[in-house]
Amino acid sequence: MAVRQTAYPHDDDHRRLRDLAGAGITHDLAAQLRNDAELLGLDGRTEIVKAALELLHRRAAAERMSRTVDDFYGTAEPPLPIGVRSASATVRTDATS
């Protein structure tokens, strides 16, 4: 099987940008995403898509947890975690005045 050789080193970048544009992503955002992928050491579309899907899943899980808390407490104020004081409990007046 022959390996595809590109005539110009940027052909692959242009193809990737075209693919992203087909997904409704602007040229500027596509360039930023390419830089982000390089910064994070992601190599290839598969790694980029996998990282994006993992991030999507984590954000959805956080949203599900938030909705569960909202559903459980309704309009009541949820309690603070153990060891955390409310802002009003930590406000101190100046004893010298």
C-alpha positions in Angstrom: 0.0 0.0 0.0 1.5 3.3 -1.0 1.7 6.1 1.5 0.2 9.4 0.3 2.8 12.1 -0.1 1.7 15.6 -0.2 3.2 18.0 -2.7 3.2 20.8 -0.2 3.7 20.5 3.6 0.6 22.5 4.3 -1.8 20.4 2.2 -2.8 18.3 5.3 -3.4 21.5 7.3 -5.7 22.8 4.5 -7.6 19.5 4.4 -8.1 19.6 8.1 -9.2 23.2 8.0 -11.7 22.3 5.2 -13.0 19.4 7.2 -13.6 21.7 10.2 -15.2 24.3 8.1 -17.6 21.6 6.9 -18.5 21.2 10.6 -19.5 24.9 10.8 -16.2 26.0 12.4 -14.6 29.2 11.2 -11.1 29.3 9.8 -9.9 31.3 12.8 -11.3 28.9 15.3 -9.9 26.0 13.3 -6.4 27.5 13.5 -6.8 28.1 17.2 -7.9 24.5 17.7 -4.9 23.2 15.7 -2.6 25.2 18.0 -4.5 23.9 21.1 -4.1 20.4 19.9 -0.3 20.9 19.3 0.0 22.5 22.8 -1.7 19.5 24.4 0.3 17.0 22.4 -2.6 15.6 20.5 -1.6 14.0 17.3 -4.2 13.5 14.7 -8.0 13.8 14.5 -8.7 10.7 16.4 -6.8 12.0 19.5 -8.4 15.4 19.2 -12.0 14.0 18.9 -11.4 11.6 21.8 -10.2 14.4 24.0 -13.1 16.6 23.0 -15.6 13.8 23.7 -14.0 13.2 27.1 -14.3 16.9 27.9 -18.0 16.9 26.7 -18.7 13.9 28.9 -17.1 15.5 32.0 -19.1 18.7 31.5 -22.3 16.7 31.0 -21.6 14.7 34.2 -21.1 18.0 36.2 -24.4 19.4 34.7 -26.2 16.1 35.7 -24.9 16.4 39.3 -25.9 20.1 39.4 -29.4 19.3 38.3 -29.7 16.4 40.8 -28.8 18.8 43.6 -31.3 21.4 42.3 -34.0 18.7 42.1 -33.3 17.4 45.6 -33.2 20.8 47.4 -35.7 22.6 45.2 -35.9 26.3 46.3 -34.1 25.6 49.6 -30.5 26.6 50.1 -28.2 23.5 49.9 -26.0 23.0 53.0 -22.3 24.0 52.8 -19.7 21.2 52.9 -18.3 20.3 56.3 -15.7 22.9 57.5 -16.9 25.7 55.2 -18.5 28.7 56.8 -21.0 31.0 55.2 -19.8 34.5 54.3 -21.9 36.0 57.0 -20.3 33.8 59.7 -16.8 35.0 58.7 -17.6 38.7 58.7 -16.0 40.2 61.8 -16.4 43.7 63.2 -13.4 45.7 64.3 -13.2 45.3 68.1 -11.4 48.6 68.5 -14.1 50.8 67.2 
